[in-house]
Structure formats: structure tokens, C-alpha cells
Amino acid sequence: MPLLNKSPSQITENDLLALVAHKEAEGKTLEYKRDTVGNGDSERKEFLYDATSFANTEGGYLIFGMGEADGLPTSLVGLAKVEADRELLRLEHMLRDGVRPPISGIETAPVSLASGNVAIVMRIPKSGNPPHQVTYQKAFRFFARGSNGKYPIDVDELRSAFSNTEKARRPSEARRYLAPELNRTIDRVLYIHGRAIANFVCASAEHGIKPNDRKEDFIPHWPTLYPNAAPCRDLAADDAAALIAFYDSLRSLADFVNDWWEREGQLPVNIFNMILHHAHTSLELAPICVEKFDLETLCPPPYESWGTISSRIERSLAAAADARRRHIARFEAEAANKAPPPLQRRGRA
């Protein structure tokens, strides 16, 4: 299909002419209209039935200004004497006022034609919140689409649509429910990682400065909602797997801190290097959770100057890498200074 995945703003006259040349038939994701929507109630309802049928099924395109016969495009005639911007606004108002719940993500754009007329392309996405009902003039009707175009949804299909919507909504609600707790645990790991960097740098430099951190400062926060709260059971498998991997890494971090804190015979620089390693592992897993649970949107930083949680993770990991580079450079420089000078061989007299 020439229009596949194109935004209406990217569609040209040649794209529409290709529909005619290829005889792209109307169907589940495409419908042609010779004229724009009239002002009569029946015409408005027909337009809303078309739009909701796309949203309630797989999404698709409505093309105004395309002649058709028996579902096949015959000619790109365009719309004459139409003020495009005003017409787009009129269509948007019809959709806004005549459909419940509103359909999100609809894109509409004019396409200028060589004839001087204009075509209008409307792209209706597959809805994430179906089914949508036409409420204009108290129609209270639901439509879906098949290969032969739109059709009214019967009781069984309607029941199934509501059931599927509820099932689809649960994982999203579960992620939203768990997001604040997840954000707090990641924020805690960032704190631990930062304090581990400070202690590692001080121990590496051996200048006698010792931060006042206690063992408790390096213990991560444990989730209280996951995994026992009821919404956790509604998480998608991939979301649950990402959460498990991240929280398991926190246990490894806590176990190391409890086992090795101030252990006799161990150099502090080595202990803090290992704390950095465990916190680093957690912070490498955290961005997956940030994306899946949409933490950037749901849990914005309290101050803009902090930056997003993803940028804070990046900065912390970069700071740790720099601290390790400096430690290795310092160690190599000290080793070079301690090395005995090479023996000089005396020549024969």
C-alpha cells in the first residue's frame, strides 16, 4: 500500500495518484470520499461511524477528494473551493464533540493538487482505549471494520471489546502503580553509587581523608509493593522480568556490603571498588526499567537542574569510570617511581 505508515503531512499528490494506478481497494484500513463531510446530521454521523470504526479496529486512512466506484479509486478529483485549514478544524470539532471516549492521535493534513483543488488525508490510529462510541445526536452506536468496510458491533463483539480493553489497561495501571517505588529505589542506588565514588577516590589517593559514611549508607532501599501487591500480577512478562533483574541486583549489592564492610585485612580501596561494581550493575539494569515504566514522565525530577533520571545515571557511570582511570594512572605512576633503575653494563677495559 503506497500510504503504509506515512503521516498525512508526508503524503503527496503522487502518493494519492499511486492509489488510483494500483487500484488500491477500500477495506479494513482505507476508505475514499468524493466530497468532504456535509452539514446534515446523517452525513456527520456517517463520518463519525467511519472514524470510530478505524479506531476500534486496526486504524487506517480516510481520503477526501478521491472518486471511487465499487470500492476502487477512479480519479483524484480533489475538493474545490475548500479552505483547507478551516475544513480541518471543522472535522476535528466533529470528532471532538461526537465521540466518546475521544480518539487520541488523529492526524489530518491537506494535499495540494496540480488542478488547484485540495485533497484531505486523515489518519486514525488503532486506539489504545477502545471501544469508541458515536454520541452525536444521541446515536450511541459502535462500529468496527472488516475487509468490506465498516459494520455495527454486535453485543458479543462489544462485550469482547470492553473485556480486551480492561485486560490491556491492567498492565499499564500496574506500571503506573509501581513506578514511584521503582523511582525511589533507583534514586537510592544513584546515591550509593555517588558515595562509593567519593570513598573510592579518597582511599585511592591515600591522603588521610576519610568520608563519614556508615555501612547503612550503602544499603539499598527494598520495595514494599513488589512482588506481593495485587497489581503486580497484571504486569506484562517483559516488565516483570526487568523489575526482577533490577531488584535482584540490589540484593547482591546489599549482600556484599553486609559481608565485606570493614572486613579485616581488606584494603578500603578494594571494598569500595567492589561496591562501585555492584552499584554499576544495578545502574546498567535501571534504564530498562526507566523506559518500560515510563519513569521520565511519571516521576519527573523535583528540580529541573537535576536532569532526568536517565541523565543522572549516565553522569554517575561516567564519573565512576573517570575515578577508576585516575586510580589506575596513579597506581602505574607509583609503580614506575618505585622500580629500580636498570643496571648499566660496563664496557671492557
FIVEX-459548 format. One record per residue (C-alpha): residue in one letter; z, y negated, x negated. Coordinates in steps of 0.02 Angstrom, whole numbers, plus 50000, padded with zeros to 5 digits. Example, Ala and Ser with C-alpha at 12.3 -4.5 7.8 and 13.67 -1.06 7.14 Angstrom:
# FIVEX-459548
{code->A, up->50390, north->50225, east->49385}
{code->S, up->50357, north->50053, east->49316}
END
This chain:
# FIVEX-459548
{code->M, up->50000, north->50000, east->50000}
{code->P, up->49948, north->49832, east->49921}
{code->L, up->50108, north->49744, east->49977}
{code->L, up->50227, north->49877, east->49914}
{code->N, up->50392, north->49796, east->49859}
{code->K, up->50315, north->49622, east->49848}
{code->S, up->50412, north->49471, east->49903}
{code->P, up->50318, north->49366, east->50033}
{code->S, up->50318, north->49220, east->49911}
{code->Q, up->50217, north->49327, east->49788}
{code->I, up->50086, north->49383, east->49915}
{code->T, up->49913, north->49303, east->49903}
{code->E, up->49760, north->49297, east->50012}
{code->N, up->49683, north->49434, east->49905}
{code->D, up->49831, north->49548, east->49944}
{code->L, up->49803, north->49523, east->50130}
{code->L, up->49615, north->49548, east->50113}
{code->A, up->49651, north->49711, east->50022}
{code->L, up->49742, north->49773, east->50178}
{code->V, up->49581, north->49749, east->50276}
{code->A, up->49473, north->49828, east->50140}
{code->H, up->49587, north->49980, east->50126}
{code->K, up->49608, north->49993, east->50314}
{code->E, up->49797, north->49997, east->50298}
{code->A, up->49855, north->50051, east->50470}
{code->E, up->50007, north->49987, east->50562}
{code->G, up->50152, north->50106, east->50558}
{code->K, up->50331, north->50128, east->50507}
{code->T, up->50335, north->49984, east->50382}
{code->L, up->50190, north->49872, east->50434}
{code->E, up->50135, north->49776, east->50589}
{code->Y, up->49998, north->49647, east->50618}
{code->K, up->49998, north->49499, east->50737}
{code->R, up->49841, north->49400, east->50778}
{code->D, up->49943, north->49250, east->50834}
{code->T, up->50115, north->49183, east->50799}
{code->V, up->50257, north->49205, east->50923}
{code->G, up->50234, north->49112, east->51086}
{code->N, up->50368, north->49014, east->51177}
{code->G, up->50382, north->49131, east->51325}
{code->D, up->50533, north->49244, east->51345}
{code->S, up->50430, north->49405, east->51341}
{code->E, up->50343, north->49353, east->51179}
{code->R, up->50507, north->49308, east->51097}
{code->K, up->50584, north->49473, east->51148}
{code->E, up->50435, north->49568, east->51080}
{code->F, up->50454, north->49481, east->50912}
{code->L, up->50640, north->49521, east->50906}
{code->Y, up->50607, north->49702, east->50954}
{code->D, up->50485, north->49713, east->50808}
{code->A, up->50604, north->49634, east->50683}
{code->T, up->50754, north->49739, east->50732}
{code->S, up->50650, north->49899, east->50733}
{code->F, up->50610, north->49869, east->50549}
{code->A, up->50791, north->49829, east->50504}
{code->N, up->50856, north->49982, east->50598}
{code->T, up->50736, north->50099, east->50506}
{code->E, up->50659, north->50078, east->50334}
{code->G, up->50618, north->49893, east->50332}
{code->G, up->50440, north->49825, east->50323}
{code->Y, up->50318, north->49682, east->50344}
{code->L, up->50263, north->49578, east->50493}
{code->I, up->50099, north->49487, east->50458}
{code->F, up->50047, north->49344, east->50573}
{code->G, up->49865, north->49292, east->50570}
{code->M, up->49788, north->49465, east->50550}
{code->G, up->49667, north->49529, east->50680}
{code->E, up->49683, north->49713, east->50723}
{code->A, up->49607, north->49847, east->50833}
{code->D, up->49692, north->50013, east->50867}
{code->G, up->49820, north->49978, east->50731}
{code->L, up->49690, north->49943, east->50595}
{code->P, up->49665, north->49770, east->50519}
{code->T, up->49495, north->49696, east->50562}
{code->S, up->49496, north->49521, east->50490}
{code->L, up->49612, north->49396, east->50406}
{code->V, up->49588, north->49252, east->50529}
{code->G, up->49748, north->49156, east->50493}
{code->L, up->49839, north->49036, east->50607}
{code->A, up->49751, north->48873, east->50647}
{code->K, up->49841, north->48707, east->50673}
{code->V, up->50009, north->48779, east->50621}
{code->E, up->50133, north->48677, east->50521}
{code->A, up->50197, north->48817, east->50409}
{code->D, up->50371, north->48752, east->50367}
{code->R, up->50410, north->48710, east->50548}
{code->E, up->50347, north->48881, east->50606}
{code->L, up->50452, north->48974, east->50477}
{code->L, up->50605, north->48879, east->50535}
{code->R, up->50565, north->48920, east->50718}
{code->L, up->50552, north->49107, east->50680}
{code->E, up->50715, north->49103, east->50582}
{code->H, up->50805, north->49018, east->50727}
{code->M, up->50742, north->49152, east->50848}
{code->L, up->50811, north->49289, east->50737}
{code->R, up->50974, north->49199, east->50710}
{code->D, up->51005, north->49167, east->50895}
{code->G, up->50935, north->49326, east->50970}
{code->V, up->51000, north->49471, east->50864}
{code->R, up->51174, north->49544, east->50838}
{code->P, up->51235, north->49577, east->50709}
{code->P, up->51122, north->49458, east->50613}
{code->I, up->50994, north->49536, east->50495}
{code->S, up->51026, north->49487, east->50314}
{code->G, up->50896, north->49467, east->50179}
{code->I, up->50742, north->49424, east->50283}
{code->E, up->50607, north->49337, east->50178}
{code->T, up->50466, north->49234, east->50255}
{code->A, up->50326, north->49139, east->50170}
{code->P, up->50159, north->49057, east->50215}
{code->V, up->49998, north->49115, east->50131}
{code->S, up->49863, north->48982, east->50118}
{code->L, up->49688, north->49045, east->50158}
{code->A, up->49519, north->48984, east->50096}
{code->S, up->49471, north->48945, east->50276}
{code->G, up->49607, north->48813, east->50285}
{code->N, up->49713, north->48918, east->50401}
{code->V, up->49877, north->48998, east->50352}
{code->A, up->49948, north->49173, east->50370}
{code->I, up->50134, north->49206, east->50381}
{code->V, up->50214, north->49358, east->50300}
{code->M, up->50389, north->49412, east->50349}
{code->R, up->50479, north->49548, east->50255}
{code->I, up->50625, north->49628, east->50347}
{code->P, up->50734, north->49738, east->50234}
{code->K, up->50814, north->49901, east->50284}
{code->S, up->50983, north->49847, east->50349}
{code->G, up->51146, north->49896, east->50270}
{code->N, up->51234, north->49860, east->50434}
{code->P, up->51132, north->49940, east->50574}
{code->P, up->51101, north->49956, east->50717}
{code->H, up->51045, north->49781, east->50765}
{code->Q, up->51032, north->49737, east->50949}
{code->V, up->50918, north->49611, east->51032}
{code->T, up->51033, north->49500, east->51135}
{code->Y, up->50907, north->49364, east->51184}
{code->Q, up->50905, north->49334, east->51372}
{code->K, up->51034, north->49475, east->51387}
{code->A, up->50906, north->49606, east->51337}
{code->F, up->51041, north->49711, east->51248}
{code->R, up->50913, north->49834, east->51178}
{code->F, up->50899, north->49931, east->51015}
{code->F, up->50735, north->49981, east->50932}
{code->A, up->50682, north->50089, east->50784}
{code->R, up->50513, north->50131, east->50708}
{code->G, up->50405, north->50283, east->50679}
{code->S, up->50228, north->50311, east->50619}
{code->N, up->50163, north->50245, east->50785}
{code->G, up->50264, north->50086, east->50783}
{code->K, up->50425, north->50034, east->50869}
{code->Y, up->50515, north->50130, east->51006}
{code->P, up->50679, north->50105, east->51101}
{code->I, up->50827, north->50202, east->51031}
{code->D, up->50899, north->50330, east->51150}
{code->V, up->51084, north->50367, east->51171}
{code->D, up->51089, north->50509, east->51044}
{code->E, up->50999, north->50406, east->50910}
{code->L, up->51112, north->50259, east->50946}
{code->R, up->51267, north->50366, east->50927}
{code->S, up->51198, north->50435, east->50764}
{code->A, up->51158, north->50259, east->50701}
{code->F, up->51334, north->50198, east->50733}
{code->S, up->51406, north->50355, east->50652}
{code->N, up->51296, north->50336, east->50498}
{code->T, up->51341, north->50153, east->50484}
{code->E, up->51525, north->50195, east->50487}
{code->K, up->51501, north->50328, east->50354}
{code->A, up->51402, north->50207, east->50246}
{code->R, up->51533, north->50072, east->50268}
{code->R, up->51681, north->50178, east->50212}
{code->P, up->51636, north->50189, east->50026}
{code->S, up->51610, north->50001, east->50021}
{code->E, up->51777, north->49970, east->50105}
{code->A, up->51862, north->50092, east->49986}
{code->R, up->51791, north->50000, east->49835}
{code->R, up->51849, north->49834, east->49907}
{code->Y, up->52022, north->49907, east->49940}
{code->L, up->52042, north->49972, east->49761}
{code->A, up->51960, north->49826, east->49670}
{code->P, up->52114, north->49713, east->49647}
{code->E, up->52217, north->49854, east->49572}
{code->L, up->52074, north->49905, east->49458}
{code->N, up->52052, north->49725, east->49403}
{code->R, up->52238, north->49713, east->49357}
{code->T, up->52231, north->49871, east->49252}
{code->I, up->52078, north->49810, east->49157}
{code->D, up->52161, north->49642, east->49130}
{code->R, up->52312, north->49733, east->49059}
{code->V, up->52203, north->49831, east->48937}
{code->L, up->52124, north->49668, east->48880}
{code->Y, up->52300, north->49602, east->48844}
{code->I, up->52346, north->49761, east->48748}
{code->H, up->52184, north->49754, east->48650}
{code->G, up->52214, north->49572, east->48604}
{code->R, up->52392, north->49605, east->48545}
{code->A, up->52334, north->49757, east->48447}
{code->I, up->52207, north->49646, east->48357}
{code->A, up->52343, north->49521, east->48311}
{code->N, up->52460, north->49656, east->48245}
{code->F, up->52320, north->49745, east->48152}
{code->V, up->52267, north->49583, east->48065}
{code->C, up->52446, north->49544, east->48013}
{code->A, up->52477, north->49720, east->47949}
{code->S, up->52312, north->49721, east->47856}
{code->A, up->52344, north->49553, east->47770}
{code->E, up->52519, north->49608, east->47711}
{code->H, up->52583, north->49430, east->47711}
{code->G, up->52751, north->49475, east->47787}
{code->I, up->52715, north->49401, east->47959}
{code->K, up->52758, north->49523, east->48098}
{code->P, up->52724, north->49482, east->48282}
{code->N, up->52869, north->49509, east->48402}
{code->D, up->52778, north->49634, east->48512}
{code->R, up->52876, north->49782, east->48579}
{code->K, up->52816, north->49956, east->48620}
{code->E, up->52819, north->49912, east->48806}
{code->D, up->52688, north->49777, east->48773}
{code->F, up->52561, north->49912, east->48732}
{code->I, up->52589, north->50023, east->48885}
{code->P, up->52451, north->50003, east->49016}
{code->H, up->52483, north->49972, east->49200}
{code->W, up->52468, north->50127, east->49309}
{code->P, up->52375, north->50124, east->49475}
{code->T, up->52485, north->50146, east->49627}
{code->L, up->52347, north->50161, east->49758}
{code->Y, up->52233, north->50282, east->49668}
{code->P, up->52219, north->50430, east->49698}
{code->N, up->52340, north->50451, east->49844}
{code->A, up->52294, north->50309, east->49962}
{code->A, up->52187, north->50365, east->50108}
{code->P, up->52034, north->50255, east->50069}
{code->C, up->52016, north->50343, east->49900}
{code->R, up->51945, north->50493, east->49991}
{code->D, up->51799, north->50386, east->50050}
{code->L, up->51739, north->50340, east->49876}
{code->A, up->51565, north->50398, east->49826}
{code->A, up->51565, north->50533, east->49693}
{code->D, up->51498, north->50417, east->49557}
{code->D, up->51627, north->50284, east->49596}
{code->A, up->51769, north->50410, east->49590}
{code->A, up->51705, north->50483, east->49426}
{code->A, up->51701, north->50310, east->49345}
{code->L, up->51877, north->50273, east->49405}
{code->I, up->51944, north->50441, east->49343}
{code->A, up->51867, north->50418, east->49171}
{code->F, up->51942, north->50244, east->49153}
{code->Y, up->52116, north->50291, east->49213}
{code->D, up->52118, north->50449, east->49105}
{code->S, up->52081, north->50340, east->48953}
{code->L, up->52237, north->50237, east->48995}
{code->R, up->52342, north->50394, east->48988}
{code->S, up->52275, north->50433, east->48814}
{code->L, up->52320, north->50256, east->48760}
{code->A, up->52497, north->50269, east->48831}
{code->D, up->52525, north->50442, east->48754}
{code->F, up->52477, north->50378, east->48581}
{code->V, up->52591, north->50226, east->48593}
{code->N, up->52738, north->50332, east->48651}
{code->D, up->52711, north->50464, east->48515}
{code->W, up->52672, north->50354, east->48366}
{code->W, up->52764, north->50188, east->48389}
{code->E, up->52860, north->50153, east->48227}
{code->R, up->52846, north->50336, east->48176}
{code->E, up->52925, north->50360, east->48008}
{code->G, up->52805, north->50373, east->47863}
{code->Q, up->52658, north->50293, east->47955}
{code->L, up->52585, north->50127, east->47899}
{code->P, up->52585, north->49996, east->48039}
{code->V, up->52404, north->49953, east->47999}
{code->N, up->52354, north->50131, east->48039}
{code->I, up->52454, north->50138, east->48200}
{code->F, up->52381, north->49975, east->48265}
{code->N, up->52208, north->50030, east->48213}
{code->M, up->52228, north->50184, east->48323}
{code->I, up->52295, north->50080, east->48468}
{code->L, up->52139, north->49973, east->48448}
{code->H, up->52034, north->50131, east->48453}
{code->H, up->52112, north->50194, east->48615}
{code->A, up->52103, north->50023, east->48698}
{code->H, up->51924, north->50008, east->48638}
{code->T, up->51882, north->50171, east->48727}
{code->S, up->51956, north->50104, east->48889}
{code->L, up->51860, north->49939, east->48873}
{code->E, up->51697, north->50033, east->48846}
{code->L, up->51725, north->50125, east->49010}
{code->A, up->51783, north->49970, east->49104}
{code->P, up->51612, north->49886, east->49125}
{code->I, up->51551, north->50035, east->49226}
{code->C, up->51695, north->50008, east->49347}
{code->V, up->51667, north->49820, east->49347}
{code->E, up->51488, north->49848, east->49406}
{code->K, up->51523, north->49987, east->49532}
{code->F, up->51671, north->49898, east->49612}
{code->D, up->51589, north->49725, east->49603}
{code->L, up->51742, north->49650, east->49518}
{code->E, up->51648, north->49494, east->49463}
{code->T, up->51628, north->49447, east->49646}
{code->L, up->51786, north->49518, east->49723}
{code->C, up->51906, north->49466, east->49583}
{code->P, up->51845, north->49304, east->49503}
{code->P, up->51950, north->49232, east->49361}
{code->P, up->52090, north->49112, east->49411}
{code->Y, up->52018, north->48983, east->49290}
{code->E, up->51833, north->48958, east->49255}
{code->S, up->51869, north->48933, east->49071}
{code->W, up->51925, north->49115, east->49058}
{code->G, up->51749, north->49176, east->49091}
{code->T, up->51705, north->49332, east->49187}
{code->I, up->51797, north->49494, east->49155}
{code->S, up->51638, north->49565, east->49077}
{code->S, up->51625, north->49419, east->48955}
{code->R, up->51809, north->49438, east->48910}
{code->I, up->51782, north->49621, east->48871}
{code->E, up->51633, north->49578, east->48760}
{code->R, up->51732, north->49445, east->48666}
{code->S, up->51881, north->49559, east->48639}
{code->L, up->51774, north->49701, east->48572}
{code->A, up->51683, north->49580, east->48455}
{code->A, up->51850, north->49512, east->48391}
{code->A, up->51911, north->49688, east->48353}
{code->A, up->51750, north->49731, east->48260}
{code->D, up->51769, north->49572, east->48156}
{code->A, up->51951, north->49613, east->48116}
{code->R, up->51901, north->49787, east->48056}
{code->R, up->51761, north->49717, east->47948}
{code->R, up->51881, north->49596, east->47865}
{code->H, up->52007, north->49735, east->47837}
{code->I, up->51877, north->49844, east->47751}
{code->A, up->51816, north->49699, east->47645}
{code->R, up->51995, north->49659, east->47593}
{code->F, up->52030, north->49841, east->47550}
{code->E, up->51871, north->49855, east->47446}
{code->A, up->51909, north->49693, east->47354}
{code->E, up->52085, north->49751, east->47312}
{code->A, up->52020, north->49920, east->47255}
{code->A, up->51894, north->49834, east->47141}
{code->N, up->52029, north->49724, east->47064}
{code->K, up->52141, north->49874, east->47029}
{code->A, up->52004, north->49977, east->46947}
{code->P, up->52024, north->49992, east->46757}
{code->P, up->51889, north->49908, east->46655}
{code->P, up->51753, north->50025, east->46594}
{code->L, up->51775, north->50095, east->46419}
{code->Q, up->51661, north->50018, east->46288}
{code->R, up->51586, north->50140, east->46167}
{code->R, up->51596, north->50087, east->45986}
{code->G, up->51441, north->50100, east->45881}
{code->R, up->51441, north->50200, east->45719}
{code->A, up->51484, north->50106, east->45558}
END
